Amino acid sequence: MRFLLTEEQAAFARTLHGLLAASEVPAAVRAWGAGDHAPGRALWARLADTGLFALAADEAHDGVGPLPLEQALGFVELGRAAVPGPVVETAAAAVLLTRLGDETLAKRFLPGLVAGESTATLTLPAGGPYALDADAATHLFTVSPAGELRLSAATGPQRASTDPARRLALPDGGGELLAAGPAVTAAARAAGNWARLLTAAQSLGVGEALLARTVEYAKRRTQFAAPIGSFQAVKHRLADTLLGLEFARPLLWAAALSLEPGEIAAAKLTAGEAAYAAAMTALQLHGAIGYTEELDLSLWLRKARPLRDAWGGPAQCRAAVLQGRTR
């Protein structure tokens, strides 16, 4: 099967690409990491105007979805631009509330999430114990293994990660009980799949950005009176990086079309590893300058590994792929 984007899908991706290219995203990322969320929130509002977050909710609640493929396309662009904030978690929260089928909760939270007026972070049984950017999110949702959905608060200080723009916190374990039962468990499972899918899309975008910047640098940087990009070893390293990213792309689209957990895990595993390999290539070929925080490259370098491990690290994704094969 040969998969091609429709004109509408391609136009949506171009719109996001143009919006992000015209925005001061690196400055917003650095401000976010320093605790100033205002530039990131302003960027968030512009993204919401494109309908990006509406893609995770149904029409009954001001959404236009669920459209996982279109949202995955958008999240590739978010990764390519290194957009900060709990974007994956907000989309996953919208899926959770939509799938839950509780009209009162949907009307309470979804319109704000869809319009970009509020943001969300969450923890799910399938994810880790930490909530991303709980200090910046409007809502912190937690789902316990027993199937309890709560509106919680963070406990203790925010914890730094490899990426300064990704701060983590533990939920306090309490808060308002919003819903409980098998419906919560099923909705959380669907939200976890979306979170893993969209994190894979972000990873692909990060890897593409790292490769593009490394190729440009290899064209400019000279050694022995020749661009380093003309050296055979450098060409092979860049080609291997490109192949890894291109191999991940069709897996991502297939997973978005099917929403099958095994395919999502395969896409997450492949995109995460490809992005991390792109980061290692970028760091090696940039040399010592690649370690400097002043270089914008560091914004993508420091995202690759946290995204690879978020919402299912390599070992967890491999296990999910094998489980899907044995069914």
SELUM-634649 format. One record per residue (C-alpha): residue number from 1; residue in three letters; x, y, z. Coordinates in Angstrom, 3 decimals, m for minus. Each point is the difference from the previous one (the first is absolute). Last residue first. Example, Ala and Ser with C-alpha at 12.3 -4.5 7.8 and 13.67 -1.06 7.14 Angstrom:
BEGIN
GUZA, 2, SER, 13.670, m1.060, 7.140;
GUZA, 1, ALA, m1.370, m3.440, 0.660;
END
This chain:
BEGIN
GUZA, 327, ARG, m2.607, m12.268, 19.802;
GUZA, 326, THR, 3.689, m0.909, m0.025;
GUZA, 325, ARG, 1.073, 2.801, m2.338;
GUZA, 324, GLY, m1.653, 2.704, 2.117;
GUZA, 323, GLN, 1.798, m1.208, 3.089;
GUZA, 322, LEU, 3.292, 0.157, m1.866;
GUZA, 321, VAL, m0.637, 3.618, m0.991;
GUZA, 320, ALA, m1.031, 0.895, 3.548;
GUZA, 319, ALA, 3.192, m1.567, 1.416;
GUZA, 318, ARG, 2.090, 1.952, m2.485;
GUZA, 317, CYS, m1.798, 3.181, 1.039;
GUZA, 316, GLN, 0.732, m0.598, 3.687;
GUZA, 315, ALA, 3.677, m0.684, m0.707;
GUZA, 314, PRO, 0.367, 3.080, m2.226;
GUZA, 313, GLY, m1.664, 2.398, 2.442;
GUZA, 312, GLY, m3.757, 0.476, 0.214;
GUZA, 311, TRP, m1.830, 3.264, 0.491;
GUZA, 310, ALA, 3.255, 1.970, 0.242;
GUZA, 309, ASP, 3.302, m1.852, m0.542;
GUZA, 308, ARG, 0.752, 1.050, m3.582;
GUZA, 307, LEU, m1.431, 3.436, 0.747;
GUZA, 306, PRO, 2.422, 0.448, 2.906;
GUZA, 305, ARG, 2.866, m1.193, m2.258;
GUZA, 304, ALA, m0.606, 2.302, m2.948;
GUZA, 303, LYS, m0.922, 3.174, 1.852;
GUZA, 302, ARG, 3.488, 1.024, 1.095;
GUZA, 301, LEU, 1.419, m0.040, m3.504;
GUZA, 300, TRP, m2.962, 1.999, m1.287;
GUZA, 299, LEU, 0.509, 3.056, 2.209;
GUZA, 298, SER, 3.774, m0.540, m0.162;
GUZA, 297, LEU, m0.038, 0.810, m3.717;
GUZA, 296, ASP, m0.937, 3.562, 0.916;
GUZA, 295, LEU, 3.660, 0.608, 0.908;
GUZA, 294, GLU, 0.319, 1.952, 3.249;
GUZA, 293, GLU, m0.285, m3.238, 1.995;
GUZA, 292, THR, 3.393, m1.126, m1.291;
GUZA, 291, TYR, 0.665, m3.731, m0.404;
GUZA, 290, GLY, m0.311, 0.044, m3.798;
GUZA, 289, ILE, 2.849, 2.489, m0.223;
GUZA, 288, ALA, 2.359, m2.757, 1.137;
GUZA, 287, GLY, m0.498, m2.018, m3.180;
GUZA, 286, HIS, m2.921, 0.809, m2.282;
GUZA, 285, LEU, 0.391, m3.385, m1.682;
GUZA, 284, GLN, m0.092, m1.963, 3.250;
GUZA, 283, LEU, m2.911, 1.858, 1.560;
GUZA, 282, ALA, m2.104, m0.116, m3.142;
GUZA, 281, THR, 0.627, m3.717, m0.460;
GUZA, 280, MET, m0.893, m0.717, 3.630;
GUZA, 279, ALA, m3.176, 2.077, m0.316;
GUZA, 278, ALA, m0.952, m1.756, m3.238;
GUZA, 277, ALA, 0.469, m3.354, 1.766;
GUZA, 276, TYR, m2.359, 1.215, 2.744;
GUZA, 275, ALA, m2.543, 1.038, m2.623;
GUZA, 274, ALA, 0.250, m3.376, m1.729;
GUZA, 273, GLU, m0.363, m1.875, 3.309;
GUZA, 272, GLY, m3.123, 1.971, 0.895;
GUZA, 271, ALA, m1.503, m0.354, m3.475;
GUZA, 270, THR, 0.560, m3.761, m0.058;
GUZA, 269, LEU, m1.280, m0.733, 3.513;
GUZA, 268, LYS, m2.968, 2.354, m0.288;
GUZA, 267, ALA, m0.988, m1.400, m3.396;
GUZA, 266, ALA, 0.270, m3.591, 1.226;
GUZA, 265, ALA, m2.003, 0.871, 3.129;
GUZA, 264, ILE, m2.710, 1.617, m2.120;
GUZA, 263, GLU, m0.089, m3.088, m2.205;
GUZA, 262, GLY, m0.423, m2.253, 3.024;
GUZA, 261, PRO, m2.683, 2.249, 1.504;
GUZA, 260, GLU, m2.129, 0.097, m3.198;
GUZA, 259, LEU, m1.004, 3.609, m0.663;
GUZA, 258, SER, m0.443, m1.162, m3.622;
GUZA, 257, LEU, 0.555, 3.164, m2.022;
GUZA, 256, ALA, 2.310, 1.659, 2.506;
GUZA, 255, ALA, 2.042, m3.198, 0.323;
GUZA, 254, ALA, 0.379, m0.283, m3.767;
GUZA, 253, TRP, 1.076, 3.653, m0.213;
GUZA, 252, LEU, 2.613, m0.486, 2.720;
GUZA, 251, LEU, 1.321, m3.215, m1.529;
GUZA, 250, PRO, 0.245, 1.815, m3.333;
GUZA, 249, ARG, 2.216, 2.699, 1.602;
GUZA, 248, ALA, 2.295, m2.206, 2.099;
GUZA, 247, PHE, 1.889, m1.422, m2.994;
GUZA, 246, GLU, 0.582, 3.516, m1.278;
GUZA, 245, LEU, 1.494, 1.028, 3.335;
GUZA, 244, GLY, 2.391, m2.958, 0.150;
GUZA, 243, LEU, 0.961, 0.427, m3.649;
GUZA, 242, LEU, 0.836, 3.669, 0.561;
GUZA, 241, THR, 2.292, m0.849, 2.914;
GUZA, 240, ASP, 1.773, m2.676, m2.027;
GUZA, 239, ALA, 0.483, 2.497, m2.817;
GUZA, 238, LEU, 1.459, 2.585, 2.384;
GUZA, 237, ARG, 2.514, m2.505, 1.370;
GUZA, 236, HIS, 0.891, m1.238, m3.486;
GUZA, 235, LYS, 0.585, 3.534, m1.274;
GUZA, 234, VAL, 2.178, 0.801, 3.015;
GUZA, 233, ALA, 2.170, m3.068, m0.591;
GUZA, 232, GLN, 0.327, 0.840, m3.690;
GUZA, 231, PHE, 1.215, 3.531, 0.591;
GUZA, 230, SER, m1.719, 2.654, m2.143;
GUZA, 229, GLY, m2.162, 1.134, 2.896;
GUZA, 228, ILE, 3.146, 1.034, 1.830;
GUZA, 227, PRO, 0.297, 2.853, m2.465;
GUZA, 226, ALA, 3.544, 0.072, m1.447;
GUZA, 225, ALA, 3.195, 1.946, 0.763;
GUZA, 224, PHE, 1.317, m2.715, 2.362;
GUZA, 223, GLN, m3.107, 0.630, 2.085;
GUZA, 222, THR, m2.927, 2.192, m0.932;
GUZA, 221, ARG, m3.334, 0.540, 1.734;
GUZA, 220, ARG, m2.600, 1.526, m2.311;
GUZA, 219, LYS, m1.504, m3.068, m1.724;
GUZA, 218, ALA, 0.249, m2.122, 3.141;
GUZA, 217, TYR, m1.853, 2.723, 1.903;
GUZA, 216, GLU, m2.892, m0.080, m2.442;
GUZA, 215, VAL, m0.168, m3.797, 0.222;
GUZA, 214, THR, 0.056, 0.176, 3.809;
GUZA, 213, ARG, m2.827, 2.509, 0.108;
GUZA, 212, ALA, m2.179, m2.139, m2.264;
GUZA, 211, LEU, 0.805, m3.162, 1.973;
GUZA, 210, LEU, m0.878, 1.574, 3.339;
GUZA, 209, ALA, m3.269, 1.390, m1.354;
GUZA, 208, GLU, m0.967, m3.366, m1.475;
GUZA, 207, GLY, 0.750, m1.767, 3.270;
GUZA, 206, VAL, m2.109, 2.470, 1.970;
GUZA, 205, GLY, m2.885, m0.440, m2.440;
GUZA, 204, LEU, 0.163, m3.788, 0.284;
GUZA, 203, SER, 0.088, 0.247, 3.777;
GUZA, 202, GLN, m3.076, 2.224, 0.015;
GUZA, 201, ALA, m1.859, m2.568, m2.091;
GUZA, 200, ALA, 1.042, m2.795, 2.379;
GUZA, 199, THR, m1.238, 2.145, 2.895;
GUZA, 198, LEU, m3.288, 0.353, m1.877;
GUZA, 197, LEU, m0.393, m3.772, m0.308;
GUZA, 196, ARG, 0.929, m0.705, 3.629;
GUZA, 195, ALA, m2.424, 2.635, 1.277;
GUZA, 194, TRP, m2.715, m1.301, m2.319;
GUZA, 193, ASN, 0.453, m3.549, 1.306;
GUZA, 192, GLY, m0.057, 1.251, 3.587;
GUZA, 191, ALA, m3.251, 1.869, m0.650;
GUZA, 190, ALA, m1.608, m3.195, m1.323;
GUZA, 189, ARG, 1.085, m1.955, 3.086;
GUZA, 188, ALA, m1.178, 2.807, 2.265;
GUZA, 187, ALA, m3.430, m0.112, m1.639;
GUZA, 186, ALA, m0.229, m3.747, 0.633;
GUZA, 185, THR, 1.050, 0.348, 3.645;
GUZA, 184, VAL, m2.387, 2.919, 0.557;
GUZA, 183, ALA, m2.897, m1.969, m1.488;
GUZA, 182, PRO, 0.882, m2.955, 2.244;
GUZA, 181, GLY, m0.635, 2.007, 3.172;
GUZA, 180, ALA, 0.559, 3.424, 1.465;
GUZA, 179, ALA, m0.787, 3.625, m0.742;
GUZA, 178, LEU, 0.924, 3.552, 1.027;
GUZA, 177, LEU, 1.464, m0.548, 3.458;
GUZA, 176, GLU, 1.332, 3.377, 1.118;
GUZA, 175, GLY, 3.540, m0.093, 1.311;
GUZA, 174, GLY, 2.243, m2.658, 1.426;
GUZA, 173, GLY, 3.147, m1.791, m1.131;
GUZA, 172, ASP, 2.187, 3.094, 0.377;
GUZA, 171, PRO, 1.117, m0.162, m3.616;
GUZA, 170, LEU, 3.783, m0.380, m0.430;
GUZA, 169, ALA, 1.716, 2.720, m2.002;
GUZA, 168, LEU, 2.047, 0.254, m3.185;
GUZA, 167, ARG, 1.534, 2.907, m1.868;
GUZA, 166, ARG, 0.594, m0.173, m3.748;
GUZA, 165, ALA, 1.466, 3.256, m1.366;
GUZA, 164, PRO, 3.362, m0.729, 1.631;
GUZA, 163, ASP, 0.241, m3.218, m2.090;
GUZA, 162, THR, 2.030, m2.615, 1.858;
GUZA, 161, SER, m2.656, 0.217, 2.694;
GUZA, 160, ALA, m0.492, 2.420, 2.867;
GUZA, 159, ARG, m2.342, m0.794, 2.870;
GUZA, 158, GLN, m2.725, 2.426, 1.034;
GUZA, 157, PRO, m0.157, 0.456, 3.745;
GUZA, 156, GLY, m2.322, m1.901, 2.334;
GUZA, 155, THR, m3.459, m1.344, m0.763;
GUZA, 154, ALA, m1.965, 0.740, m3.131;
GUZA, 153, ALA, m3.764, 0.421, 0.142;
GUZA, 152, SER, m2.775, m2.365, m0.975;
GUZA, 151, LEU, m3.207, m0.157, m2.004;
GUZA, 150, ARG, m0.729, m3.683, 0.441;
GUZA, 149, LEU, m0.948, m2.936, m2.213;
GUZA, 148, GLU, m0.213, m3.274, 1.927;
GUZA, 147, GLY, 0.456, m3.247, m1.953;
GUZA, 146, ALA, 1.754, m2.137, 2.612;
GUZA, 145, PRO, 3.317, 0.496, m1.797;
GUZA, 144, SER, m0.432, 3.713, 0.777;
GUZA, 143, VAL, m0.835, 2.655, m2.564;
GUZA, 142, THR, 1.369, 3.477, 0.679;
GUZA, 141, PHE, m1.032, 3.304, m1.528;
GUZA, 140, LEU, 1.951, 3.216, 0.579;
GUZA, 139, HIS, m1.821, 3.055, m1.345;
GUZA, 138, THR, 1.164, 3.499, m0.927;
GUZA, 137, ALA, 3.474, m1.197, m0.865;
GUZA, 136, ALA, 3.088, 2.126, 0.710;
GUZA, 135, ASP, 1.053, m1.356, 3.406;
GUZA, 134, ALA, m0.974, m3.534, m1.029;
GUZA, 133, ASP, 2.529, 0.175, m2.810;
GUZA, 132, LEU, 0.055, m3.757, m0.632;
GUZA, 131, ALA, m1.630, m2.285, 2.562;
GUZA, 130, TYR, 2.196, m2.703, 1.497;
GUZA, 129, PRO, m0.998, m3.567, 0.868;
GUZA, 128, GLY, 0.792, m1.426, m3.443;
GUZA, 127, GLY, m2.513, m1.043, m2.612;
GUZA, 126, ALA, m2.349, m2.954, m0.473;
GUZA, 125, PRO, m1.798, 0.693, 3.297;
GUZA, 124, LEU, m0.629, 3.574, m1.142;
GUZA, 123, THR, 1.386, 3.346, 1.141;
GUZA, 122, LEU, m1.280, 3.279, m1.308;
GUZA, 121, THR, 0.742, 3.490, m1.221;
GUZA, 120, ALA, m2.516, 2.521, m1.179;
GUZA, 119, THR, m0.241, 3.372, m1.664;
GUZA, 118, SER, m2.686, 2.678, m0.007;
GUZA, 117, GLU, m1.174, 2.695, m2.421;
GUZA, 116, GLY, 1.379, m1.979, m2.937;
GUZA, 115, ALA, m3.429, m0.258, m1.598;
GUZA, 114, VAL, m0.127, m3.801, 0.223;
GUZA, 113, LEU, 1.210, m0.073, 3.602;
GUZA, 112, GLY, m2.486, 2.680, 1.076;
GUZA, 111, PRO, m2.939, m1.689, m1.740;
GUZA, 110, LEU, 1.008, m3.416, 1.425;
GUZA, 109, PHE, 0.011, 0.667, 3.748;
GUZA, 108, ARG, m3.440, 0.568, 1.489;
GUZA, 107, LYS, m2.072, m1.080, m3.002;
GUZA, 106, ALA, 1.847, m3.311, m0.150;
GUZA, 105, LEU, m0.272, m0.506, 3.742;
GUZA, 104, THR, m3.771, 0.455, m0.069;
GUZA, 103, GLU, m0.449, m2.095, m3.133;
GUZA, 102, ASP, 1.844, m3.018, 1.394;
GUZA, 101, GLY, 0.819, m2.128, m3.051;
GUZA, 100, LEU, 3.455, m0.965, 1.204;
GUZA, 99, ARG, 1.283, m0.087, m3.564;
GUZA, 98, THR, m0.193, 3.785, m0.365;
GUZA, 97, LEU, 1.525, 0.705, 3.409;
GUZA, 96, LEU, 2.935, m2.335, m0.616;
GUZA, 95, VAL, 0.504, 1.239, m3.558;
GUZA, 94, ALA, 0.129, 3.601, 1.223;
GUZA, 93, ALA, 2.456, m1.045, 2.722;
GUZA, 92, ALA, 2.178, m1.636, m2.661;
GUZA, 91, ALA, 0.035, 3.223, m2.010;
GUZA, 90, THR, 0.998, 1.996, 3.085;
GUZA, 89, GLU, 2.639, m2.593, 0.908;
GUZA, 88, VAL, 1.600, 0.127, m3.424;
GUZA, 87, VAL, 0.183, 3.804, 0.122;
GUZA, 86, PRO, 1.380, 0.089, 3.533;
GUZA, 85, GLY, 2.324, 2.945, m0.658;
GUZA, 84, PRO, 2.773, 0.972, m2.376;
GUZA, 83, VAL, 0.011, 0.136, m3.826;
GUZA, 82, ALA, 3.280, m1.411, m1.372;
GUZA, 81, ALA, m0.769, 1.235, m3.564;
GUZA, 80, ARG, 0.403, m3.410, m1.645;
GUZA, 79, GLY, m1.752, m1.574, 2.968;
GUZA, 78, LEU, m3.014, 2.257, m0.403;
GUZA, 77, GLU, 0.023, m0.685, m3.743;
GUZA, 76, VAL, m0.075, m3.761, 0.611;
GUZA, 75, PHE, m2.804, 0.753, 2.439;
GUZA, 74, GLY, m2.139, 1.458, m2.745;
GUZA, 73, LEU, 0.309, m3.053, m2.192;
GUZA, 72, ALA, m0.869, m2.165, 3.011;
GUZA, 71, GLN, m3.101, 2.141, 0.510;
GUZA, 70, GLU, m1.070, m0.548, m3.590;
GUZA, 69, LEU, 0.501, m3.743, 0.346;
GUZA, 68, PRO, m1.784, m0.197, 3.360;
GUZA, 67, LEU, m3.218, 1.703, m1.168;
GUZA, 66, PRO, m2.559, m0.228, 2.840;
GUZA, 65, GLY, m1.157, 2.325, m1.113;
GUZA, 64, VAL, m1.247, 3.514, m0.669;
GUZA, 63, GLY, m0.391, 1.209, 3.572;
GUZA, 62, ASP, m2.480, 2.387, 1.602;
GUZA, 61, HIS, m1.351, m2.670, 2.375;
GUZA, 60, ALA, m2.595, m1.745, m2.177;
GUZA, 59, GLU, 2.451, 0.171, m2.888;
GUZA, 58, ASP, 2.352, m2.494, 1.613;
GUZA, 57, ALA, 3.292, 0.797, 1.678;
GUZA, 56, ALA, 3.597, m0.812, m0.977;
GUZA, 55, LEU, 0.083, 2.119, m3.174;
GUZA, 54, ALA, m1.178, 3.065, 1.928;
GUZA, 53, PHE, 3.514, 0.284, 1.415;
GUZA, 52, LEU, 1.508, 0.924, m3.366;
GUZA, 51, GLY, m2.909, 2.155, m1.159;
GUZA, 50, THR, 2.258, 2.665, m1.525;
GUZA, 49, ASP, m1.062, 2.467, 2.704;
GUZA, 48, ALA, 1.335, m2.451, 2.598;
GUZA, 47, LEU, 3.502, 0.480, m1.380;
GUZA, 46, ARG, m0.300, 3.768, 0.406;
GUZA, 45, ALA, m1.141, m0.433, 3.604;
GUZA, 44, TRP, 2.919, m2.336, 0.750;
GUZA, 43, LEU, 2.465, 2.580, m1.345;
GUZA, 42, ALA, m1.392, 2.536, 2.466;
GUZA, 41, ARG, 0.222, m2.632, 2.733;
GUZA, 40, GLY, 3.630, m0.656, m0.846;
GUZA, 39, PRO, 0.847, 3.703, 0.114;
GUZA, 38, ALA, m1.726, 0.329, 3.423;
GUZA, 37, HIS, 1.469, m3.113, 1.616;
GUZA, 36, ASP, 2.973, 1.591, 1.738;
GUZA, 35, GLY, 1.477, m2.756, 2.176;
GUZA, 34, ALA, 3.541, 0.083, m1.379;
GUZA, 33, GLY, m0.653, m3.057, m2.181;
GUZA, 32, TRP, m3.054, 1.712, m1.426;
GUZA, 31, ALA, 2.050, 3.120, m0.796;
GUZA, 30, ARG, 2.552, m2.115, m1.858;
GUZA, 29, VAL, m2.745, m1.740, m1.982;
GUZA, 28, ALA, m1.752, 3.305, m0.787;
GUZA, 27, ALA, 3.279, 1.479, m1.272;
GUZA, 26, PRO, 0.540, m3.067, m2.192;
GUZA, 25, VAL, m3.617, 0.313, m1.297;
GUZA, 24, GLU, 0.178, 3.593, m1.166;
GUZA, 23, SER, m2.903, m0.449, m2.394;
GUZA, 22, ALA, 0.054, 0.349, m3.798;
GUZA, 21, ALA, 1.345, m3.519, m0.506;
GUZA, 20, LEU, m2.683, m1.300, 2.367;
GUZA, 19, LEU, m2.829, 1.555, m2.001;
GUZA, 18, GLY, 1.476, m1.136, m3.307;
GUZA, 17, HIS, 0.419, m3.594, 1.147;
GUZA, 16, LEU, m3.492, m0.033, 1.482;
GUZA, 15, THR, m1.530, 1.207, m3.240;
GUZA, 14, ARG, 2.118, m2.403, m2.048;
GUZA, 13, ALA, m1.202, m2.953, 2.116;
GUZA, 12, PHE, m3.627, 1.066, m0.488;
GUZA, 11, ALA, 0.539, 0.417, m3.749;
GUZA, 10, ALA, 1.433, m3.521, m0.231;
GUZA, 9, GLN, m3.030, m1.400, 1.803;
GUZA, 8, GLU, m2.419, 1.929, m2.207;
GUZA, 7, GLU, 1.827, m1.063, m3.174;
GUZA, 6, THR, m0.233, m3.624, 1.073;
GUZA, 5, LEU, 3.117, m1.679, 1.281;
GUZA, 4, LEU, 1.305, m3.029, m1.870;
GUZA, 3, PHE, 0.264, m3.599, 1.205;
GUZA, 2, ARG, 1.158, m2.696, m2.375;
GUZA, 1, MET, m1.244, m3.457, 0.875;
END
